Amino acid sequence: MEFGSFIVFLLRNCASVLFRKSAIQKYCETECSYKEMGITTYQEEERLKETVKSLACKENLQRMCHMRMDCEPLPSEIMISELIGLCRSLLFPGFFGGADVNGYNLEYTLGLQCERLKTVLENQIVAGKLVGNECADSAMLESIRATASRVAMDFIACLPELRRVLHTDVKAIFRGDPAATSTAEVIYCYPCIKAIINYRIAHELLVAGVPVIPRMITEYAHSETGIDIHPGATIGEYFAIDHGTGVVIGETAIIGKNVKLYQGVTLGARSFPTDENDNLIKGIPRHPIIGDNVVIYSNATILGRISIGDNAVVGGNIWVTADVASGERLVQAKSKQHTKIERDE
């Protein structure tokens, strides 16, 4: 074989080997990329089909899945988040929301937000009323939509009064905290404001007969701030929470005017009575009644349907299960002996 022919033969064979190696490498890379993208093999696909079939089985669901009749709305965390954002923007324009609000466009901006709020709120009220009501027919759905429209409009109409009450809360927080330099700082920085706004929104909707959605609104603030206020609680004006983390206020709690709570305070239930079938009896008053001008310091736990009288003070780290009289100061007993433990050098 001539030298030139040998070179041509060698190049052809090398190219063939390199091509096959490149094809194998490309196949392996493709398989890896399929795995990364979640593309499964035939055996895995069959297992997935069986698992999906089991997950979709009604016996497996045990009524823990809300099935829609047609295309009616479902409660939506995304829409709840938008609803809260719109309410906060309307109640405190310029402090919440992304709109560039000023004296020239304020009325126009608020008008747009009110229109959007009505749409979102109607949708979620319908969704809330349909939860657990899978047998609703088209006539019932139309009735629910009409009710939702009325409730949404009534709620928007009460926003000016809601703002007035929230302004009293801001003033109370500002007055009671020496670290606060302005009411603007309170609105911008204090997590309790977000929790109280959400509570007052949710409470209005709950009073109007809206199920599920009010609880989602307060739990949104709970996840944001660590402050857990049930929408069923009744809270007066000039309400202040200092710091706030860990505060819990139960469903049937009643709080008067000008009350201040510190972090970790629990207004909870002492026990839960049951019926003849050993099921919890729900809806009965089981949380404390707090009078006007009361201060409750950090980590106090107040349980049961007891009363804390007007102008009372409850000290920190106390477990309270009996009434506290008006003007009483309930504090821990001072230790008569103090033991000092020296640390070994």
C-alpha positions as CSV (number, residue, x, y, z in Angstrom):
1,M,0.0,0.0,0.0
2,E,1.4,3.3,-1.0
3,F,2.1,5.8,1.8
4,G,-0.6,8.2,0.6
5,S,-3.3,5.5,0.5
6,F,-2.3,4.3,4.0
7,I,-2.7,7.8,5.4
8,V,-6.2,8.1,3.8
9,F,-7.2,4.6,5.3
10,L,-5.9,5.6,8.7
11,L,-7.8,8.9,8.8
12,R,-11.0,7.2,7.7
13,N,-10.9,4.6,10.5
14,C,-9.9,7.2,13.1
15,A,-12.9,9.4,12.1
16,S,-15.2,6.4,12.3
17,V,-13.9,5.6,15.9
18,L,-14.2,9.2,17.0
19,F,-17.7,9.4,15.6
20,R,-18.8,6.3,17.5
21,K,-17.2,7.6,20.7
22,S,-18.9,10.9,20.2
23,A,-22.3,9.2,19.6
24,I,-21.9,7.1,22.8
25,Q,-20.9,10.2,24.8
26,K,-23.8,12.2,23.4
27,Y,-26.2,9.3,24.4
28,C,-24.9,9.2,27.9
29,E,-25.1,13.0,28.2
30,T,-28.7,12.9,26.9
31,E,-29.6,10.2,29.4
32,C,-28.2,12.4,32.2
33,S,-30.0,15.4,30.9
34,Y,-33.3,13.4,30.8
35,K,-32.7,12.5,34.4
36,E,-32.1,16.1,35.4
37,M,-35.2,17.2,33.6
38,G,-37.3,14.6,35.3
39,I,-37.8,12.4,32.2
40,T,-38.3,8.9,33.5
41,T,-37.6,5.4,32.2
42,Y,-40.4,3.0,31.2
43,Q,-40.3,1.2,34.5
44,E,-40.3,4.4,36.5
45,E,-43.2,5.7,34.4
46,E,-45.3,2.6,35.2
47,R,-44.6,3.0,38.9
48,L,-45.6,6.7,38.7
49,K,-48.8,5.8,36.9
50,E,-49.8,3.3,39.7
51,T,-48.9,5.9,42.4
52,V,-51.0,8.6,40.7
53,K,-53.9,6.1,40.4
54,S,-53.7,5.4,44.1
55,L,-53.5,9.1,45.0
56,A,-56.6,9.8,42.9
57,C,-58.6,7.0,44.5
58,K,-61.6,8.4,46.5
59,E,-61.0,5.9,49.3
60,N,-57.4,7.2,49.6
61,L,-58.6,10.8,49.7
62,Q,-61.0,10.3,52.6
63,R,-62.8,13.6,51.8
64,M,-59.5,15.5,52.3
65,C,-59.8,17.0,48.8
66,H,-62.1,19.8,47.8
67,M,-63.7,18.9,44.5
68,R,-65.1,21.6,42.3
69,M,-68.6,21.3,40.7
70,D,-67.6,23.1,37.6
71,C,-65.3,26.1,37.4
72,E,-66.1,27.8,40.7
73,P,-63.2,29.4,42.6
74,L,-61.2,27.7,45.3
75,P,-59.5,29.5,48.3
76,S,-56.2,30.7,46.9
77,E,-53.1,31.8,48.9
78,I,-52.0,33.9,46.0
79,M,-55.4,35.8,45.9
80,I,-55.4,36.1,49.7
81,S,-51.9,37.7,49.5
82,E,-53.2,40.1,46.9
83,L,-56.3,40.9,48.9
84,I,-54.2,41.7,52.0
85,G,-51.9,43.9,49.9
86,L,-54.8,45.8,48.5
87,C,-56.4,46.4,51.9
88,R,-53.1,47.5,53.5
89,S,-52.5,49.9,50.6
90,L,-56.0,51.4,50.9
91,L,-55.8,51.7,54.7
92,F,-52.3,53.2,54.7
93,P,-51.6,54.6,51.2
94,G,-47.9,55.3,50.6
95,F,-46.8,52.9,53.4
96,F,-47.9,49.7,51.7
97,G,-48.2,48.8,48.0
98,G,-46.0,49.5,45.0
99,A,-48.0,52.4,43.6
100,D,-46.4,55.9,43.4
101,V,-49.0,57.6,45.5
102,N,-49.1,61.4,45.8
103,G,-51.6,64.2,46.3
104,Y,-52.4,64.4,42.6
105,N,-53.1,60.7,41.9
106,L,-54.4,59.5,45.3
107,E,-58.1,59.4,44.5
108,Y,-57.4,57.7,41.1
109,T,-55.1,55.2,42.7
110,L,-57.4,54.3,45.5
111,G,-60.3,53.9,43.0
112,L,-58.3,51.4,40.9
113,Q,-57.4,49.5,44.1
114,C,-61.0,49.4,45.3
115,E,-62.2,48.0,42.0
116,R,-59.6,45.3,42.1
117,L,-60.3,44.5,45.7
118,K,-64.0,44.0,45.0
119,T,-63.2,41.5,42.3
120,V,-60.6,39.6,44.4
121,L,-62.8,39.7,47.5
122,E,-65.9,38.5,45.7
123,N,-64.0,35.6,44.2
124,Q,-62.6,34.5,47.6
125,I,-65.9,34.9,49.5
126,V,-67.5,32.5,46.9
127,A,-64.6,30.1,47.4
128,G,-64.9,30.2,51.2
129,K,-68.7,29.6,51.1
130,L,-68.2,26.6,48.8
131,V,-65.7,24.8,51.0
132,G,-67.3,21.7,52.2
133,N,-70.4,22.3,50.1
134,E,-69.6,20.0,47.1
135,C,-73.3,19.5,46.4
136,A,-74.0,23.1,45.4
137,D,-76.0,23.4,42.2
138,S,-76.0,26.2,39.7
139,A,-78.9,28.0,41.4
140,M,-77.1,27.9,44.8
141,L,-73.9,29.1,43.1
142,E,-75.6,32.1,41.7
143,S,-77.1,32.9,45.1
144,I,-73.7,32.7,46.7
145,R,-72.2,35.0,44.1
146,A,-74.9,37.6,44.7
147,T,-74.2,37.4,48.5
148,A,-70.5,37.7,47.9
149,S,-71.0,40.8,45.8
150,R,-73.0,42.4,48.6
151,V,-70.6,41.4,51.3
152,A,-67.6,42.7,49.3
153,M,-69.3,46.0,48.7
154,D,-70.2,46.4,52.4
155,F,-66.7,45.6,53.4
156,I,-65.2,48.2,51.1
157,A,-67.7,50.7,52.5
158,C,-66.4,50.1,56.0
159,L,-62.7,50.8,55.2
160,P,-62.8,54.4,56.3
161,E,-64.0,53.3,59.8
162,L,-61.5,50.5,59.8
163,R,-58.8,53.0,59.1
164,R,-59.9,55.2,61.9
165,V,-59.7,52.3,64.4
166,L,-56.3,51.3,63.0
167,H,-55.0,54.9,63.5
168,T,-55.8,54.5,67.2
169,D,-53.8,51.3,67.3
170,V,-50.8,53.1,65.7
171,K,-51.1,55.9,68.2
172,A,-51.2,53.5,71.2
173,I,-48.1,51.6,69.9
174,F,-46.2,54.9,69.4
175,R,-47.2,56.3,72.8
176,G,-46.2,53.1,74.6
177,D,-42.8,52.5,73.1
178,P,-40.0,55.0,73.9
179,A,-37.9,53.5,71.0
180,A,-40.5,54.6,68.4
181,T,-39.5,57.9,66.9
182,S,-42.7,58.5,64.8
183,T,-46.0,57.0,63.8
184,A,-44.5,56.5,60.4
185,E,-41.7,54.3,61.9
186,V,-44.4,52.3,63.6
187,I,-46.3,51.6,60.4
188,Y,-43.2,50.9,58.4
189,C,-41.3,48.8,60.9
190,Y,-43.5,47.2,63.6
191,P,-44.7,43.7,62.7
192,C,-47.7,44.1,65.1
193,I,-49.2,46.6,62.7
194,K,-49.4,44.0,60.0
195,A,-50.9,41.5,62.4
196,I,-53.5,43.9,63.7
197,I,-54.4,45.1,60.2
198,N,-55.0,41.5,59.1
199,Y,-57.0,40.8,62.3
200,R,-59.3,43.8,61.8
201,I,-59.9,42.9,58.1
202,A,-60.6,39.3,58.9
203,H,-62.8,40.1,61.9
204,E,-65.1,42.2,59.7
205,L,-65.4,39.4,57.1
206,L,-66.1,36.8,59.8
207,V,-68.8,39.0,61.3
208,A,-70.3,39.3,57.8
209,G,-70.6,35.5,57.7
210,V,-67.6,34.6,55.5
211,P,-66.1,31.2,56.3
212,V,-62.5,30.0,55.9
213,I,-61.1,33.2,54.3
214,P,-60.8,35.3,57.5
215,R,-58.7,32.5,59.1
216,M,-56.5,32.4,56.0
217,I,-56.0,36.2,56.4
218,T,-54.9,36.0,60.0
219,E,-52.7,33.0,59.4
220,Y,-51.0,34.9,56.7
221,A,-50.0,37.5,59.3
222,H,-49.1,34.7,61.7
223,S,-46.5,33.4,59.3
224,E,-45.2,36.9,58.6
225,T,-45.0,38.1,62.2
226,G,-45.3,35.2,64.7
227,I,-48.4,36.8,66.1
228,D,-51.5,34.6,66.1
229,I,-54.8,36.4,66.5
230,H,-58.0,34.5,65.8
231,P,-60.4,36.5,63.7
232,G,-63.2,35.6,66.1
233,A,-61.6,37.6,69.0
234,T,-63.1,40.9,69.9
235,I,-60.6,43.7,70.3
236,G,-61.2,47.3,71.2
237,E,-59.5,50.5,70.0
238,Y,-56.0,51.7,71.0
239,F,-54.7,48.1,71.0
240,A,-50.9,47.7,71.2
241,I,-48.6,44.7,71.0
242,D,-44.9,45.3,71.9
243,H,-42.4,43.2,70.1
244,G,-45.1,40.6,69.5
245,T,-43.4,37.3,68.7
246,G,-45.3,34.4,70.2
247,V,-48.5,36.3,71.1
248,V,-51.6,34.1,70.9
249,I,-55.2,35.4,71.2
250,G,-57.9,32.8,71.1
251,E,-61.2,32.8,69.2
252,T,-63.6,33.9,72.0
253,A,-61.2,36.3,73.7
254,I,-62.6,39.8,74.4
255,I,-60.2,42.7,74.8
256,G,-61.2,46.1,75.9
257,K,-59.8,49.5,75.0
258,N,-56.2,50.7,75.5
259,V,-54.8,47.3,76.2
260,K,-51.1,46.5,75.8
261,L,-49.6,43.0,75.4
262,Y,-46.0,42.1,75.4
263,Q,-44.3,39.2,73.5
264,G,-45.2,35.7,74.3
265,V,-48.6,36.5,76.0
266,T,-51.2,33.7,75.6
267,L,-54.9,34.4,76.0
268,G,-56.0,30.8,75.7
269,A,-58.5,28.1,76.7
270,R,-58.0,26.1,79.9
271,S,-59.9,22.9,78.9
272,F,-62.1,21.6,76.2
273,P,-65.5,20.0,77.2
274,T,-66.8,17.1,75.1
275,D,-70.2,15.8,74.3
276,E,-71.6,12.3,75.0
277,N,-69.6,10.9,72.0
278,D,-66.4,12.4,73.4
279,N,-66.2,15.0,70.6
280,L,-65.1,18.6,71.4
281,I,-68.0,21.0,71.9
282,K,-67.1,23.9,69.7
283,G,-68.1,27.6,69.7
284,I,-68.5,28.0,73.4
285,P,-66.8,31.0,75.2
286,R,-63.5,29.6,76.6
287,H,-61.0,32.5,76.4
288,P,-60.3,35.4,78.8
289,I,-62.1,38.7,79.0
290,I,-59.6,41.6,79.3
291,G,-60.9,44.9,80.6
292,D,-59.9,48.5,79.6
293,N,-56.4,49.9,80.3
294,V,-54.8,46.6,81.1
295,V,-51.1,45.8,80.6
296,I,-50.0,42.1,80.3
297,Y,-46.2,41.6,80.4
298,S,-44.2,39.0,78.4
299,N,-44.9,35.3,78.6
300,A,-47.9,35.6,80.8
301,T,-50.3,32.8,80.2
302,I,-54.0,33.6,80.9
303,L,-56.3,30.6,80.4
304,G,-60.1,30.0,80.6
305,R,-63.2,32.2,80.7
306,I,-61.8,34.4,83.4
307,S,-61.9,38.2,83.7
308,I,-59.0,40.6,84.1
309,G,-60.5,43.8,85.5
310,D,-60.0,47.4,84.2
311,N,-56.6,49.0,84.9
312,A,-55.1,45.7,86.1
313,V,-51.4,44.7,85.5
314,V,-50.3,41.1,84.9
315,G,-46.6,40.5,85.3
316,G,-44.4,38.4,83.1
317,N,-44.0,34.6,83.3
318,I,-47.2,34.1,85.2
319,W,-49.9,31.3,84.8
320,V,-53.3,32.9,85.5
321,T,-56.5,30.8,85.8
322,A,-58.6,32.9,88.2
323,D,-60.1,36.3,87.9
324,V,-58.0,39.4,88.5
325,A,-59.8,42.4,90.1
326,S,-59.8,45.9,88.7
327,G,-56.7,47.8,89.5
328,E,-54.9,44.7,90.9
329,R,-51.2,44.1,90.1
330,L,-50.5,40.4,89.8
331,V,-46.7,39.7,89.8
332,Q,-44.4,36.9,90.8
333,A,-43.4,36.6,94.4
334,K,-39.9,37.8,95.1
335,S,-37.4,35.1,96.1
336,K,-36.3,35.6,99.7
337,Q,-33.0,33.8,99.1
338,H,-30.7,34.3,96.1
339,T,-28.2,31.5,95.4
340,K,-25.1,32.5,93.6
341,I,-23.2,29.8,91.8
342,E,-19.5,30.5,91.4
343,R,-18.1,29.3,88.2
344,D,-14.9,27.1,88.6
345,E,-11.9,28.8,87.2
